[in-house]
Amino acid sequence: MNCCSPTSHNPRMKSAQNLPLLVAFLLFLPISCRRSENFQQPVAGGALSPRTETQAGIDEQDLSFTSRNGNQALINLGINYSIIAIADGNLDSGEIDEQILIALPLNKPDADLELIIASVIPAKEQYGVVWRLPLQTGTLTGITLILGDITGDGRNELVVSGFDEKGSHITKIFSVPQNGEITDIITVFDATANGNIDIVPREKLRGSGIPVSIVVQEIDEQNNLDLIETTWTWDSEAYIFKASAPRQVKVDVIQEERMKNVYAGDVEKYEEYLNGPWYRKNGLETSLDYAFFDPIKDEILFHSGSILEAYAWEVSHRTTAKRLYTRLRNEVIPSIAIGLSINAESWDEIEIISNTDWAGNYNRLSPGLQRNLEAREATLPSMLTGVWQGQNDTEIVFDLPRIQWSENGSVHTGIASLFSLNDKLVLQVQSIKENGAMDETFTWLVEYEEGSDPLRKSIFLIQAQLEVGGARADNVNPKRFEQVIISK
């Protein structure tokens, strides 16, 4: 196993036109919530590059601010501002990236959060504030900054969303008109809803260059289980999103009393409903994918064959009777954060809505199937724990899903998953670079044995490849590691 050196990144250079979405998540501390005690060790996963920060690092001696991903503020707002979140990206037709910040004025008790855009000022040849706008609320939880092509013109728009102190869902979209400069940026969508605001992913719309649509669902005041739905579509001539006529969406008749309690209940009632394992068939329908919700430990686990992802469950919001919005952070790589929504379709079925591979419909595991799975898999993680010694001072430390290995004087870390595949035990390791980025993936067949003189455990790791039919050994020379058990 080896580990590559981290690559460098210059946030001042213009991004490519097909820029991946850059996301900045925030959990703003003044809001009181049940999981606030976990904020100091935030967690999450996904294909997006989150710009996450829970509080500003500003004092009178050091006015710099660096996000958890290493994004550093390029402007000095002074001691009267607390920077909450940062994202870098290109919003206009210029060659230089802008920097987007959300900051809280500290010298005004009732001040609103401010959206601030910084860009290079040619006369000064340095970054400075070129645009700012109050966000009309002093407190938001789950602030999300997204840079991506929303209107279908091949350039980035800026999406700001979150939940205000009343629990209302806020989403604002800003765009620079064609051939415009950053100072020409305007608001093209602005909504506050007691419900859901969904930006329909481009993947579902068939074809690039097609603007996304936005679906707003608000709770019907006459019946809080029904929704009033409005679809917003892009009007290129007016350069704004325009709303369709609202329509009423009737929720199917609820036949089970327990689902009535879920739909009418609070966040804790919904999380109670989610508690435990759920499964879905994967694309090949040859095995099952799992989602395990643990509201006691504030943790959500996803498992699919060779992949195991563990997330800390940070904060949740009820948006409509069926839906829960929640924010997660990867337990191994804290800089990776995701937001996902969950729809309660019935007592035994949920829909996970997310920009990750875990999106889809899941069914609750029946008690019988759950017992069988637990009996079959419970021994796997317990087999590999602690320190294992190999030849030539090599060493592996298992703390699944975390793993650390030492060889040739170097220490590497990664994420490991141990699973059974066609009656073969497989260990898959995803190494992590020093900058937190994913590196190489290694796959090993594992042979396990125990000895009695002295009392010890042994594993043999055989380099392998995963194939459609299972795992195939690449090397017949196994690496042996031992763990001596000391009797008390």
C-alpha positions in Angstrom: 0.0 0.0 0.0 1.2 3.5 -0.7 -0.1 7.0 -0.5 0.3 9.8 -3.0 1.2 13.4 -2.0 -1.5 16.0 -2.0 -2.1 18.2 -5.0 -2.3 22.0 -4.9 -5.2 24.2 -5.9 -5.3 27.9 -6.7 -8.7 29.4 -5.9 -7.9 32.5 -7.9 -7.8 30.8 -11.3 -11.0 30.7 -13.4 -12.9 27.4 -13.1 -13.8 25.4 -16.2 -17.2 26.0 -17.8 -18.4 22.6 -16.6 -17.5 23.4 -13.0 -18.5 20.7 -10.5 -20.9 22.0 -7.9 -19.2 23.6 -5.0 -21.1 23.4 -1.8 -20.7 25.2 1.5 -22.7 23.9 4.4 -23.2 25.9 7.7 -24.8 25.0 10.9 -25.2 28.4 12.7 -24.6 28.1 16.4 -27.1 30.5 17.9 -30.0 28.3 16.8 -31.0 25.9 19.6 -31.4 22.3 18.4 -31.2 18.8 19.9 -27.8 18.0 18.3 -26.0 21.2 19.1 -23.6 19.3 21.3 -22.1 17.5 18.3 -21.2 20.6 16.3 -17.6 20.6 17.5 -17.0 17.2 15.8 -19.1 17.7 12.6 -19.3 14.8 10.0 -20.4 13.7 6.2 -20.1 12.1 2.1 -20.9 12.8 -1.5 -19.6 13.9 -4.8 -19.8 17.5 -3.9 -16.9 19.6 -2.5 -18.3 21.2 0.7 -17.0 24.5 2.0 -18.0 24.0 5.7 -17.5 26.1 8.7 -19.3 26.2 12.0 -17.9 29.5 13.3 -15.5 32.3 12.3 -11.9 32.3 13.4 -11.5 36.0 13.9 -9.8 38.0 16.6 -8.1 41.4 16.9 -4.6 39.9 16.3 -5.5 37.6 13.3 -8.2 38.7 11.0 -7.7 35.8 8.5 -10.4 33.1 8.1 -9.7 29.7 6.6 -12.5 27.2 5.9 -12.2 23.5 6.9 -11.3 22.7 3.3 -8.4 25.2 3.3 -10.4 28.0 1.6 -8.9 31.3 2.9 -10.8 34.6 2.9 -9.2 36.9 0.4 -10.6 40.0 2.0 -10.4 41.5 5.4 -13.8 42.5 6.7 -12.5 43.7 10.1 -13.3 42.8 13.6 -17.0 43.8 13.2 -17.8 40.8 11.0 -17.8 37.1 11.7 -17.3 35.1 8.5 -19.6 32.1 8.4 -19.0 30.3 5.1 -16.9 30.7 1.9 -17.1 29.4 -1.6 -14.9 30.1 -4.6 -16.1 30.0 -8.2 -16.6 32.1 -11.4 -20.0 33.8 -11.8 -19.4 36.1 -14.7 -17.5 36.1 -18.0 -14.3 37.3 -16.5 -11.1 35.2 -16.2 -10.8 35.5 -12.4 -12.8 33.6 -9.8 -15.0 35.4 -7.4 -15.2 34.6 -3.7 -18.6 34.3 -2.1 -18.9 34.9 1.7 -21.7 34.8 4.2 -20.9 37.0 7.2 -22.6 38.3 10.3 -22.2 41.9 11.5 -21.2 41.9 15.1 -21.7 45.6 15.9 -25.5 45.5 15.4 -27.5 43.1 17.7 -30.4 42.7 15.2 -28.3 42.8 12.0 -29.1 40.4 9.1 -26.6 38.0 7.7 -24.9 39.5 4.6 -24.1 37.8 1.3 -20.8 39.3 0.1 -19.0 38.9 -3.2 -15.3 39.7 -3.6 -13.4 40.0 -6.8 -10.2 41.5 -8.1 -10.3 45.3 -8.3 -8.1 46.2 -11.3 -7.0 49.6 -9.9 -5.7 48.0 -6.7 -4.7 44.6 -8.2 -6.2 42.9 -5.2 -9.5 41.3 -4.0 -12.1 43.7 -2.6 -15.8 43.7 -1.9 -17.7 44.4 -5.1 -21.3 43.4 -4.1 -23.3 42.7 -1.0 -26.9 42.0 0.0 -28.6 41.5 3.4 -30.2 38.0 3.6 -33.2 39.4 5.6 -32.6 37.1 8.5 -30.0 37.1 11.3 -30.0 33.3 11.8 -30.0 30.4 9.4 -29.4 26.8 10.0 -28.0 24.5 7.3 -26.8 27.4 5.1 -25.8 26.0 1.7 -23.9 27.7 -1.0 -24.1 26.1 -4.4 -22.3 27.2 -7.6 -23.7 25.5 -10.7 -25.4 26.0 -14.0 -29.0 26.5 -13.1 -30.3 28.4 -16.1 -28.7 26.2 -18.8 -26.5 28.8 -20.3 -23.2 27.0 -19.4 -22.3 29.5 -16.7 -22.6 29.3 -12.9 -25.4 30.7 -10.8 -25.2 31.1 -7.1 -27.8 29.3 -4.9 -28.1 30.3 -1.2 -30.5 28.2 1.0 -31.2 27.4 4.6 -33.8 27.5 7.3 -34.6 30.6 9.3 -35.5 31.0 13.0 -39.2 30.1 12.3 -38.2 26.9 10.5 -39.1 28.3 7.1 -37.2 27.0 4.1 -35.4 29.9 2.2 -33.8 29.7 -1.2 -32.4 32.5 -3.3 -30.7 32.2 -6.7 -28.4 34.9 -8.2 -27.1 35.2 -11.7 -25.0 37.5 -13.9 -26.7 38.3 -17.3 -24.9 37.2 -20.4 -21.7 39.3 -21.0 -22.4 41.1 -17.7 -19.9 41.9 -15.0 -20.1 40.6 -11.4 -21.5 43.9 -10.3 -24.5 43.3 -12.6 -25.6 40.2 -10.6 -29.3 40.0 -9.9 -31.8 37.9 -8.1 -33.6 35.4 -10.4 -35.4 33.4 -7.8 -36.4 34.1 -4.2 -38.8 32.0 -2.1 -39.6 31.3 1.5 -41.8 28.3 2.1 -43.3 26.5 5.0 -42.4 23.3 3.2 -40.1 22.0 0.5 -38.1 23.8 -2.1 -36.5 21.3 -4.6 -34.2 22.3 -7.4 -34.7 19.4 -9.9 -31.3 17.8 -10.7 -30.1 18.3 -14.3 -29.6 14.5 -14.6 -33.3 14.0 -14.6 -33.9 16.5 -17.4 -32.1 14.8 -20.3 -29.5 16.9 -21.9 -27.2 19.7 -21.1 -28.2 23.3 -21.7 -31.7 22.7 -20.4 -32.5 24.9 -17.4 -33.6 23.2 -14.2 -37.0 23.6 -12.8 -37.8 24.5 -9.2 -40.7 22.8 -7.3 -42.0 24.6 -4.2 -44.4 22.6 -1.9 -46.1 24.4 0.9 -48.3 22.9 3.6 -52.0 23.5 2.9 -53.4 25.6 5.8 -56.8 23.8 5.5 -55.2 20.3 5.8 -51.6 20.1 6.9 -51.2 16.7 5.2 -52.0 18.1 1.8 -49.6 20.4 -0.2 -49.9 23.4 -2.4 -47.3 22.8 -5.2 -45.9 25.5 -7.5 -43.4 24.8 -10.3 -41.0 27.5 -11.3 -39.5 27.5 -14.8 -36.8 29.6 -16.5 -37.9 32.5 -18.7 -34.8 33.4 -20.7 -36.2 36.6 -22.2 -37.3 38.0 -18.8 -34.2 36.5 -17.3 -36.0 35.2 -14.2 -37.8 32.1 -12.9 -41.5 32.4 -13.2 -44.2 30.5 -11.3 -46.9 28.3 -12.7 -50.4 28.3 -11.2 -50.4 26.6 -7.8 -52.1 23.1 -7.6 -53.2 21.1 -4.7 -51.5 17.8 -4.0 -53.7 15.4 -1.9 -51.9 13.0 0.3 -53.2 9.5 0.0 -55.6 8.3 2.7 -53.6 7.3 5.7 -54.8 3.9 6.8 -52.4 3.2 9.7 -52.6 5.0 13.0 -48.8 4.9 13.4 -48.3 6.8 10.1 -50.7 9.5 11.3 -48.4 9.9 14.3 -45.4 10.2 12.0 -46.9 12.8 9.7 -48.3 14.9 12.6 -45.3 14.4 14.9 -42.1 16.4 15.4 -38.5 15.7 14.4 -38.0 13.1 17.2 -41.1 11.2 16.2 -39.9 11.1 12.6 -36.5 9.9 13.6 -38.1 7.2 15.8 -39.9 6.0 12.7 -36.6 5.8 10.7 -34.8 4.0 13.5 -33.1 0.8 12.3 -32.1 -0.8 8.9 -33.7 -0.2 5.5 -32.7 -1.8 2.2 -33.0 -1.3 -1.5 -32.1 -3.5 -4.5 -29.0 -2.1 -6.3 -28.9 -1.6 -10.1 -27.8 -5.1 -10.9 -30.4 -6.6 -8.5 -27.8 -9.1 -7.3 -27.5 -7.8 -3.8 -29.0 -5.3 -1.4 -27.9 -1.8 -0.4 -28.6 -0.7 3.2 -29.2 2.4 5.1 -29.1 2.2 8.9 -30.6 5.1 11.0 -29.4 5.4 14.6 -31.0 8.5 16.3 -29.5 7.4 19.7 -25.9 7.6 18.4 -26.8 10.4 15.9 -25.4 8.3 13.1 -26.5 7.1 9.7 -24.6 4.3 7.9 -24.8 3.3 4.2 -23.6 0.0 3.0 -23.4 -1.4 -0.6 -21.2 -4.4 -1.3 -17.7 -3.0 -1.0 -18.7 0.4 0.2 -19.4 1.5 3.8 -20.0 5.1 4.6 -20.6 6.4 8.1 -22.1 9.8 8.7 -22.8 11.8 11.9 -26.5 12.9 11.9 -26.2 16.6 12.8 -29.5 18.4 12.5 -33.0 17.7 11.0 -35.9 19.9 10.0 -39.5 18.9 9.3 -40.6 20.6 6.1 -43.9 18.8 5.3 -45.9 16.0 6.8 -44.0 13.4 4.7 -40.6 14.9 4.6 -37.6 15.3 6.8 -34.5 17.3 5.7 -31.3 16.4 7.4 -27.6 17.4 7.3 -24.8 14.8 7.6 -21.1 14.9 7.9 -18.6 12.1 7.0 -17.2 10.6 10.2 -13.8 9.8 8.5 -13.4 12.9 6.4 -15.2 15.8 8.3 -14.7 18.2 5.3 -17.3 16.1 3.3 -20.9 17.1 4.1 -24.2 16.3 2.5 -27.8 17.3 2.8 -30.5 14.8 2.1 -34.3 14.7 2.3 -36.4 11.7 3.3 -40.0 11.1 2.3 -42.1 8.8 4.4 -44.2 6.9 1.8 -45.6 4.3 4.2 -44.6 2.5 7.4 -42.4 0.2 5.3 -41.1 2.5 2.6 -39.1 5.7 2.4 -37.6 7.7 -0.4 -34.1 9.2 0.0 -33.6 12.3 -2.1 -30.0 13.3 -2.5 -27.3 14.2 -5.1 -25.4 11.0 -4.0 -25.5 7.4 -5.0 -27.6 6.6 -1.9 -30.8 8.2 -3.4 -33.7 5.9 -4.1 -36.5 4.0 -2.5 -35.8 1.8 0.6 -37.9 -0.8 2.4 -37.9 -1.5 6.1 -36.1 -4.8 6.9 -38.5 -7.3 8.4 -37.5 -8.6 11.9 -36.8 -12.1 10.4 -34.6 -10.9 7.6 -32.8 -8.5 10.0 -32.0 -11.3 12.5 -30.6 -13.4 9.7 -28.4 -10.5 8.4 -27.2 -9.7 11.9 -26.3 -13.3 12.7 -24.4 -13.6 9.4 -22.6 -10.2 9.6 -22.2 -9.4 13.3 -18.9 -11.3 13.6 -17.2 -9.6 10.6 -16.2 -6.3 12.1 -15.3 -7.9 15.5 -12.8 -10.1 13.7 -10.6 -7.2 12.8 -9.9 -4.8 15.7 -6.8 -3.4 17.3 -3.2 -3.7 16.3 -1.9 -6.5 13.9 1.9 -7.0 13.4 3.4 -8.2 10.1 6.9 -8.8 8.8 9.6 -6.1 8.5 7.9 -3.8 11.1 4.7 -3.5 9.0 1.6 -2.9 11.1 -2.1 -2.4 10.6 -4.5 -0.8 13.1 -8.2 -1.6 12.6 -10.9 0.7 14.0 -13.5 0.1 11.3 -14.4 1.9 9.2 -11.1 3.6 9.9 -7.7 1.9 9.2 -4.1 2.9 9.6 -1.1 1.0 8.2 2.6 1.5 8.6 5.3 0.2 6.2 8.7 1.3 5.0 8.8 4.1 7.7 5.5 5.7 6.4 2.1 5.9 8.0 -1.0 5.9 5.9 -4.7 6.2 6.8 -7.9 5.3 5.0 -11.5 3.9 5.1 -11.9 0.1 5.2 -14.9 -2.1 4.6 -15.1 -5.8 5.4 -17.7 -7.9 3.7 -18.5 -11.4 2.6 -18.8 -12.0 -1.2 -19.7 -15.4 -2.5 -18.4 -17.1 0.7 -15.1 -15.2 0.5 -14.1 -12.6 3.1 -13.1 -9.3 1.3 -11.3 -6.3 2.8 -11.4 -3.1 0.7 -9.4 -0.1 1.7 -9.7 3.5 0.3 -6.6 5.4 1.2 -6.8 9.1 2.0 -4.2 11.8 1.0 -2.9 14.3 3.5 -5.2 16.9 2.2 -8.3 14.7 2.8 -8.8 13.7 -0.8 -9.5 10.1 -1.7 -6.5 8.2 -3.2 -6.0 4.6 -4.3 -8.3 1.7 -3.5 -6.9 -1.7 -2.5 -8.8 -5.0 -2.4 -7.7 -8.0 -0.4 -9.0 -11.5 0.1 -8.9 -12.3 3.8 -8.1 -15.7 5.4 -8.6 -15.8 9.1 -7.4 -18.3 11.7 -6.8 -18.6 15.4 -4.0 -20.4 17.2 -3.7 -21.6 20.8 0.0 -21.8 21.5 0.5 -18.9 22.1 -3.1 -17.7 21.9 -3.2 -15.6 18.8 -5.2 -14.5 15.7 -3.7 -14.5 12.2 -4.9 -13.0 9.0 -3.6 -13.6 5.5 -4.2 -10.7 3.0 -4.1 -11.8 -0.7 -4.2 -9.0 -3.3 -7.4 -9.3 -5.3 -9.7 -7.7 -7.9 -13.5 -7.4 -7.7 -15.3 -8.9 -10.7 -18.9 -9.5 -11.6 -18.7 -13.1 -10.4 -16.9 -12.1 -7.1 -13.3 -11.5 -6.0 -10.3 -13.0 -7.9 -6.8 -13.3 -6.3 -4.1 -11.4 -8.2 -1.2 -12.6 -6.1 -0.6 -16.0 -4.6 1.9 -14.6 -2.0 -0.2 -13.5 1.0 0.9 -11.0 3.6 0.6 -12.4 7.1 -0.4 -10.3 10.2 -0.7 -11.6 13.7 -2.4 -10.4 16.9 -1.2 -12.0 20.1 -3.9 -12.3 22.8 -2.6 -11.8 26.3 -4.7 -13.7 28.9 -5.6 -11.9 32.1 
